[in-house]
Amino acid sequence: MSNNIYLPHLVTIEDIYEEAPDVRSFRLVFKDKALRESFDFKTGQFGLYSAFGLGESTFCIASAPTRKGYIQCTFRKSGRVTGGLSELSIGDTMGFRGPYGNFFPVDEWKGKNLVFIAGGIGLPPVRSVIWNCLDRREEFGDITVVYGARTVADLVYKNELQHWGDRNDVRLIQAVDPGGQTEEWQGKVGFVPTVLEEAAPKAENTVAVTCGPPIMIKFVLKALEKLGFSDEAVYTTLENKMKCGVGKCGRCNVGDVYVCKEGPVYTAAEVKRMYNDF
């Protein structure tokens, strides 16, 4: 066994899903059979995914730890590495190292209501938590999902959104920004924080999880505060601050915090201590 912390495991792309323009999901299986059977992680943890010869890119494990035998990642083509990953096909080999980081304390939420709020490509980290909780559905109270994107085309996991919407034990509210709707669109039109306020989930005995563009998170936190949520009951992930995964390169530094070592999952109270203007 190598002691090189930067040496990735080899994984095979078992399936590819086209989620939205320039957004893809990979279903990955470890080439090493023993690792495939033993690999485990906590929801909210992340990994580094490598396109050989181009480097690594950091994003969450978008699948749930309750689903064994594979992991899933979702990414937007936005640079050299993700551009290289987007050129890969089913059956190709790529690299993965992880899991890294802390996680959402799902076990502490037993008996509570859950509200998930996501925007655009911010749904993948939340997807992991949603499926984790749905696979343990009897342990939680009401589950509400509020998800929005710029346009209908930009909504990811469209098949899963339909599945959640068809369930009688999930309240799904979808939205697109003004001007992003189509004639067939039957969801809300408006920005996620506004739609969240209109949905008015009860704060009592409820935990909220949010992820999306920083400006969206900023206004979601304000909306949750107006709805009566305490900062300690609101969680988000700063996975966009992740770099090397092990806190060696220093690029995850925010003040005196190394997000790779201590994050990426934080309560709103912790985030506000890190960012004076968040």
Steps between C-alpha positions, in 0.01 A plus 500: 500500500649835398552771762467769233198707609470643148476163323146452369302180482409383151130508419302398194220713358203263512239746375467862390197725539454827313342723765496849346705702251867419576397308816561124524479231764732199514415175675839366609614160625840420650716268293621334818222257594583500871490881511176500303339286770657674801496867399291716729447872557273746676253724322657841434854372451682574177765356271757599242432371151784479252522513123838343438753744358283801587472501878231472765175679573318508832130437547266311726402137495148553368370151577382388842701272731189285527557399134787253493731378224548828317541872541360779286634844418343789315699785348475792263751533215678819600876457469789280394433204730121496475540549125718190492256304714213597271683336208504160671260220407337200666769241573782753528728520803552806717634568849331563833640571844298550812277519686613822665341746737232494763135418437138585566400365844200308369482274806442807718197596290291195583143603578542844345341657192742571215509783247745480208564818298721492192574707192639385166809282526471529878255208502761217478631540859142527624396199290729281707324609819153475347547140387669410827194623688248353255669161533441536876165672456337366817761675716395853403194724500383715209743538208488809277722562197523850349709503183547760230719585203536778246300317233307175464794357302737574790308282748709190574377150592173555315395133531564502873314827542200336337537202733516723809200696375300179455568382856234572761760529777700783337395860437684613186498864388681576173572846365677676216614859481266751332539453124634146538165325470355320197136480393479153656655603832267431792729593789566833666657801331724695734830496684563221750508718817167660407342165416629364832335784691171439318517128583549599866622170651458495876823551693393305808685168528638550148848486347581683174774410253596738219751516217527714189668814371639716786254783431211254518623353829534850645135580433380149592658546844316831537173336395548216747574751775174682420318166517636444850784255435797527734848510346583175681215320317621602153777315317690570180809371324801701387624234261591771248783589742647149482834468324755226579269322742752462780576859603854499361484761224331770711263617228196396707594753767228737625638713782643252749290212362622233259179383337659179366581398855195630688228512233336505259180472707425789737202642681391850405633616839847368413491650151408843636798487736725429200351764271423830665271603214344164420 
